Amino acid sequence: MDLIDPSRLDHHLRHLVDTIGVRLAGTRGEAAAADWVAAELQAAGAVVTRETFPVSARVVTAQELQVYYDGAWHDAGCSLFANAPGTNGEWVEAPLVFFEGATGYQRPALDELFRDRIVMHFGCHIESRENYGRLVSARPVGVLMADVRNPGATALADAIFPAYAAACGVVPALNVAFLDAWRWKERGATRARFRVSGGSHPAESANVIADLPGSDPDAGVLFVGGHHDTQADSVGADDNGSATVGLIELALVLAPRPRLRTIRLISFGAEEQLSVGSSAYVRRHRAELKREGRLMFNLDSFGSLLGWNLLSGSAPAEVDDLLRPYFARFDHYYRRDYGVLPYADHFPFNAAGVPGLTLMRPNCAGGRFFHHRADDDRSRVDCALMAALLNAIAAFLGDLAAAEKLPFAAQLPEAELPAIAHCWDDLFGGW
């Protein structure tokens, strides 16, 4: 099997990051990335199709935030969450209340604390529809959220889960820097005000699907995934340019190999709003996945030049035993985190009954220090390292595709089924 060339990865990454740039779901940047990926996958020898789906595009032309402490108003950085409304450019001002998201929802009532106030929510993910609904129904005029995974001085970008927004409603919500929130609490901040021109608008995104057909239609399908969209103001070299260019090179080296099973590579749109593209795909193909799906191997932010390889998701233990020698062949190893992970594009496949794993490469306890930031640029990734990991994956998938019989049962761990069903219903809105 031919090996993946790091210089080709770098060439692709330069075009994706430097020429196309920011690729927010439903925008021209994301559409340009999908067009480019489709052309490259077709040139690599794959049979390419495209499936579109509706999204809410974040289109913001201006955003300002000020916080009152020490007898004066102070400017602060902010980033409107995707799926949250703006303010039509008008200032929204209210008393500021601090709320510790990890424990605060144990309070029996939130109305008196939140109503007609701006909530400084310490923690930017509300991983419970019930809690999110309680927040919105308490009628704050706005929410500021600090990502506690990344205690830095930069406001990160993120999204309100679409299923939560659809079920419970949404108020203007801005991400703010962890250290800014800390300073406001330290200085006794009492009020905040913000204004946002723009917001969320109906739009369209797309999944790019590339088949390397197998010779036996009854042998099933092996899926390989990654997403081509980014967060606001981020060119996303690692998240997830690493996977986007990786899919292209995997197609190139796997296309010439003989196969019994089809290998289907999918570049998903709108992952950054909680795997909207991946969930759209499994909803559309649920019956087919139940019949043909054997394994989903997803790539997401696996290029960090310093860090460690991490494999997460729900799949039979035998897959781990099979994978490790392939990684070791290229002098790489990985840590395996067991349990349900709903925050990557393999998870909707898990919900549809297909074993699925995601390879990531964190570099700090909270993930990656440049997570969802503007400095997620080409300086953060190592193309030689990416090539080695991709070569291991290509060898693994190539052998699975050619095997007369898969060396594992294509089923999910029984103990994880309740958690998978709960996350699918609560976070994604179910079937």
C-alpha positions in Angstrom: 0.0 0.0 0.0 1.3 3.5 -0.8 2.0 5.7 2.1 0.5 9.1 2.7 2.9 11.9 2.0 3.1 14.7 4.6 3.8 17.3 2.0 0.5 16.5 0.3 -1.3 17.0 3.6 0.4 20.3 4.0 -0.5 21.3 0.5 -4.2 20.5 1.1 -4.2 22.2 4.5 -2.8 25.4 3.0 -5.6 25.6 0.6 -8.3 24.8 3.2 -7.0 27.1 5.9 -5.3 30.0 4.0 -7.4 30.2 0.8 -10.9 29.1 2.1 -10.5 30.1 5.7 -13.4 30.2 8.2 -16.0 27.6 7.4 -19.1 28.3 9.6 -22.1 26.0 9.0 -24.4 27.4 6.3 -22.1 30.1 5.0 -20.1 30.5 1.8 -16.9 29.4 3.5 -18.4 26.0 4.4 -19.9 25.6 1.0 -16.6 26.4 -0.7 -14.9 23.7 1.5 -17.6 21.2 0.6 -17.1 21.9 -3.1 -13.3 21.5 -2.8 -13.5 18.3 -0.8 -15.9 16.8 -3.3 -13.6 17.6 -6.2 -10.6 16.2 -4.4 -12.3 13.0 -3.3 -13.5 12.4 -6.9 -10.0 13.0 -8.2 -8.8 10.4 -5.7 -11.0 7.8 -7.4 -14.1 7.8 -5.2 -17.7 7.9 -6.3 -18.9 11.2 -4.8 -22.4 12.3 -4.0 -23.7 15.2 -1.8 -26.7 15.4 0.6 -28.0 18.8 1.9 -29.8 19.5 5.1 -31.1 22.7 6.8 -29.1 24.5 9.4 -29.1 27.8 11.2 -26.2 29.9 10.0 -24.5 32.3 12.4 -24.0 35.6 10.5 -22.7 38.4 12.8 -21.4 41.7 11.6 -20.7 43.3 15.0 -20.8 42.3 18.7 -19.9 44.3 21.8 -19.9 43.6 25.5 -19.3 45.9 28.5 -19.3 45.0 32.2 -19.7 47.5 35.0 -17.3 47.4 38.0 -14.9 49.8 39.8 -17.3 52.6 39.0 -17.0 52.3 35.2 -17.9 50.3 32.2 -15.2 48.0 30.8 -15.1 46.5 27.3 -14.7 42.7 27.0 -14.4 40.2 24.2 -17.4 38.0 23.3 -18.7 35.6 20.7 -22.4 35.0 20.0 -23.3 31.4 20.2 -24.5 29.8 17.0 -28.3 29.3 17.1 -28.7 32.3 19.5 -30.4 35.5 18.4 -28.7 38.9 18.2 -30.2 42.2 19.4 -30.7 44.0 16.1 -27.8 46.2 17.1 -29.6 47.5 20.1 -28.0 47.6 23.6 -29.4 45.1 26.2 -28.5 46.2 29.7 -29.4 44.5 33.0 -28.1 43.6 36.5 -25.4 40.8 36.3 -25.8 37.6 38.4 -23.2 35.0 38.7 -24.2 31.3 38.4 -22.1 28.2 38.9 -23.5 25.9 36.2 -22.0 22.7 37.6 -24.0 22.8 40.8 -26.5 25.7 40.5 -29.3 23.7 38.9 -29.8 22.0 42.2 -31.6 25.2 43.3 -35.4 24.6 43.5 -36.2 27.8 41.6 -34.3 30.0 39.2 -37.0 32.6 38.3 -36.2 35.1 41.1 -32.5 34.8 40.5 -32.5 35.1 36.6 -35.6 37.1 35.6 -34.7 40.4 33.8 -31.0 39.8 34.5 -27.9 38.9 32.5 -26.6 35.6 33.8 -22.9 35.0 34.0 -23.0 31.2 33.6 -19.8 29.6 34.7 -19.7 26.7 32.3 -20.7 26.9 28.6 -22.3 23.5 28.2 -25.7 22.7 29.7 -25.8 19.0 29.2 -29.4 18.5 30.3 -32.4 19.6 28.4 -34.3 20.0 31.7 -31.7 22.4 33.1 -31.5 24.3 29.8 -35.3 24.6 29.8 -35.3 25.9 33.4 -32.7 28.6 32.4 -34.7 29.9 29.4 -38.1 29.7 31.2 -36.7 31.9 34.0 -36.5 34.7 31.4 -33.1 36.2 31.7 -32.5 39.0 29.1 -29.2 37.4 28.2 -26.6 34.8 29.1 -22.8 35.1 29.2 -21.0 31.7 29.3 -17.4 30.9 30.2 -15.9 27.7 28.9 -14.4 26.1 32.1 -12.4 23.6 30.0 -10.1 26.4 28.8 -9.2 28.9 31.5 -7.8 31.5 29.2 -8.1 35.1 28.3 -9.9 34.6 24.9 -13.6 34.3 24.3 -14.1 31.0 22.6 -16.8 30.2 20.0 -19.6 27.6 20.4 -23.2 26.8 19.7 -26.5 26.2 21.6 -27.6 22.7 20.8 -30.2 22.9 18.0 -32.5 20.4 19.7 -32.5 22.4 22.9 -33.2 25.7 21.0 -36.1 24.1 19.1 -37.6 22.5 22.2 -37.1 25.2 24.8 -36.5 28.5 23.0 -33.3 30.6 23.2 -32.2 34.0 24.5 -29.1 36.0 23.4 -26.1 34.1 24.6 -22.4 35.1 24.3 -19.3 33.2 25.1 -16.8 35.1 27.2 -13.2 34.4 28.4 -12.8 32.4 31.6 -10.3 35.0 33.0 -12.7 37.9 32.2 -15.4 36.2 34.2 -13.0 35.6 37.0 -12.0 39.3 37.0 -15.7 40.5 37.0 -16.4 38.4 40.1 -13.2 39.5 41.8 -14.0 43.2 41.1 -17.6 42.9 42.2 -19.2 43.5 38.8 -22.9 44.5 39.1 -24.2 45.1 35.6 -23.5 44.1 32.0 -24.7 45.3 28.6 -24.2 43.9 25.1 -25.4 44.4 21.5 -25.1 42.1 18.5 -25.8 43.0 14.8 -26.8 39.8 13.1 -27.6 36.4 14.5 -29.0 33.1 13.3 -30.5 32.7 9.8 -32.0 29.7 8.0 -29.5 28.2 5.6 -28.3 24.9 4.0 -25.3 22.7 4.7 -24.0 19.5 3.0 -22.4 16.2 3.7 -19.9 15.1 1.0 -20.1 11.3 0.6 -17.4 9.4 -1.2 -17.7 5.6 -1.9 -14.9 3.2 -2.6 -17.2 0.4 -3.7 -16.6 -3.2 -2.6 -17.1 -6.3 -4.7 -19.6 -8.0 -2.3 -22.7 -5.9 -1.7 -23.6 -8.2 1.2 -20.3 -7.6 3.0 -21.4 -4.3 4.6 -19.9 -0.8 4.8 -17.0 0.7 6.7 -17.5 4.4 7.4 -14.8 7.0 7.8 -15.8 10.5 9.0 -14.6 14.0 9.6 -16.2 17.4 9.4 -15.2 20.4 7.2 -16.9 23.2 9.1 -15.3 25.4 11.8 -16.4 27.6 14.7 -16.7 31.4 14.4 -13.5 33.3 13.6 -11.5 30.1 13.4 -9.7 28.7 10.3 -9.7 25.4 12.1 -6.4 23.9 10.9 -6.7 21.1 13.5 -10.4 21.4 14.2 -11.1 19.9 11.7 -8.8 20.7 8.8 -6.7 17.7 10.0 -9.6 15.3 9.3 -10.7 17.0 6.1 -7.3 16.7 4.4 -6.9 13.3 6.0 -10.1 12.0 4.3 -8.8 13.1 0.9 -5.5 11.3 1.4 -7.1 8.2 2.8 -9.3 8.0 -0.3 -6.2 8.3 -2.5 -4.3 5.4 -0.9 -7.3 3.1 -0.3 -8.9 3.5 -3.8 -6.5 1.1 -5.6 -6.8 -1.7 -3.0 -9.1 -4.6 -3.7 -12.1 -4.7 -1.4 -15.0 -6.9 -0.5 -16.6 -4.2 1.7 -17.4 -0.7 0.6 -15.4 2.1 2.3 -17.6 5.2 2.6 -15.8 8.4 3.5 -18.0 11.2 4.7 -17.0 14.8 5.2 -19.8 16.2 7.4 -21.1 19.7 7.5 -22.3 21.6 10.7 -20.5 19.4 13.2 -19.8 22.4 15.4 -23.5 22.8 16.2 -23.5 19.3 17.7 -23.0 16.8 14.8 -26.0 18.2 12.7 -24.6 16.8 9.5 -23.8 13.4 11.0 -27.3 13.1 12.6 -28.9 14.2 9.4 -27.1 11.4 7.6 -28.1 8.7 10.0 -31.7 9.9 10.1 -31.9 9.6 6.3 -30.1 6.3 6.2 -31.2 4.6 9.4 -32.5 1.4 7.8 -29.5 1.1 5.5 -27.1 1.5 8.5 -28.9 -1.2 10.4 -28.5 -3.5 7.5 -25.0 -2.6 6.2 -23.2 -0.6 8.9 -20.2 -2.4 10.3 -17.9 0.3 11.8 -17.6 4.1 11.9 -14.0 5.5 12.4 -14.1 9.2 12.8 -11.3 11.8 12.8 -11.5 15.0 14.7 -8.7 17.4 15.7 -6.0 14.7 15.6 -3.1 16.8 14.4 -1.8 18.7 17.4 2.0 18.7 17.2 2.3 18.1 21.0 -0.2 16.0 22.8 -1.4 12.4 22.9 -3.6 10.2 20.8 -7.0 9.5 22.3 -9.6 7.0 21.0 -13.2 7.5 22.3 -16.6 6.1 21.5 -18.6 2.9 21.7 -17.4 -0.2 19.9 -16.5 -3.9 20.7 -13.3 -4.4 22.8 -12.0 -6.5 20.0 -11.5 -3.4 17.9 -9.0 -2.1 20.3 -7.0 -5.3 20.2 -7.0 -5.1 16.4 -6.0 -1.4 16.2 -3.1 -1.3 18.5 -0.6 -3.2 16.3 -1.4 -1.0 13.3 -0.6 2.1 15.4 2.5 0.5 16.8 3.7 -0.3 13.2 4.0 3.5 12.7 5.4 4.0 16.2 2.2 5.5 17.6 0.1 4.5 20.6 -3.2 5.7 22.0 -5.2 6.0 25.2 -8.6 4.5 25.1 -11.4 6.3 26.9 -14.4 4.0 27.4 -18.0 5.1 27.7 -20.4 7.1 25.6 -19.1 10.3 24.0 -21.9 12.2 22.3 -19.8 15.2 21.1 -18.3 13.9 17.9 -19.6 12.6 14.5 -19.3 8.9 15.4 -22.1 9.3 18.0 -25.2 9.5 15.7 -23.9 6.2 14.2 -23.8 4.7 17.7 -27.4 5.9 18.1 -28.3 4.1 14.8 -26.7 0.9 16.2 -23.3 1.1 14.4 -20.1 0.8 16.4 -18.2 4.0 16.2 -14.9 5.6 17.5 -13.3 9.0 17.2 -9.6 9.6 17.1 -8.6 13.0 18.7 -5.3 14.4 20.0 -5.7 16.5 23.1 -2.8 18.5 24.5 -4.1 19.6 27.9 -6.5 18.3 30.5 -9.4 20.3 29.0 -8.7 19.2 25.4 -6.6 21.5 23.3 -5.5 24.9 24.5 -6.4 26.5 21.1 -9.9 25.0 21.1 -12.4 27.0 19.1 -10.0 30.0 18.8 -8.6 32.1 16.0 -5.1 30.7 16.5 -6.1 27.2 15.5 -3.8 27.7 12.5 -1.3 25.6 10.6 1.4 26.3 13.2 -0.6 24.0 15.6 -0.4 20.8 13.5 2.3 18.4 12.5 1.7 16.9 9.0 4.3 14.2 9.5 2.6 13.0 12.6 -0.8 13.2 10.9 0.6 11.1 8.0 1.8 8.4 10.4 -1.6 8.2 12.1 -3.4 8.1 8.8 -1.1 5.4 7.5 -2.0 3.2 10.5 -5.7 3.9 9.9 -5.4 3.2 6.2 -3.7 -0.2 6.8 -6.4 -1.1 9.4 -9.3 -0.1 7.1 -7.8 -1.7 4.0 -7.4 -5.0 5.8 -10.9 -4.9 7.2 -12.4 -4.1 3.8 -10.6 -7.1 2.3 -11.2 -9.6 5.0 -13.6 -12.6 4.2 -15.1 -12.2 7.7 -14.8 -9.3 10.1 -12.8 -10.2 13.2 -15.4 -8.6 15.5 -19.1 -8.5 15.9 -20.6 -5.3 14.5 -22.5 -4.4 17.6 -22.4 -2.0 20.5 -21.4 -2.8 24.1 -24.7 -3.9 25.8 -23.9 -1.8 28.9 -23.6 1.4 26.9 -27.0 1.2 25.2 -29.0 3.1 27.8 -26.6 6.0 27.9 -26.5 6.1 24.1 -30.3 6.2 23.9 -30.5 8.9 26.6 -27.9 11.2 24.9 -29.6 10.7 21.6 -33.0 11.7 23.0 -31.9 14.5 25.2 -29.1 16.2 23.2 -30.3 15.4 19.6 -34.0 15.2 20.0 -34.3 11.5 19.2 -35.7 9.9 16.1 
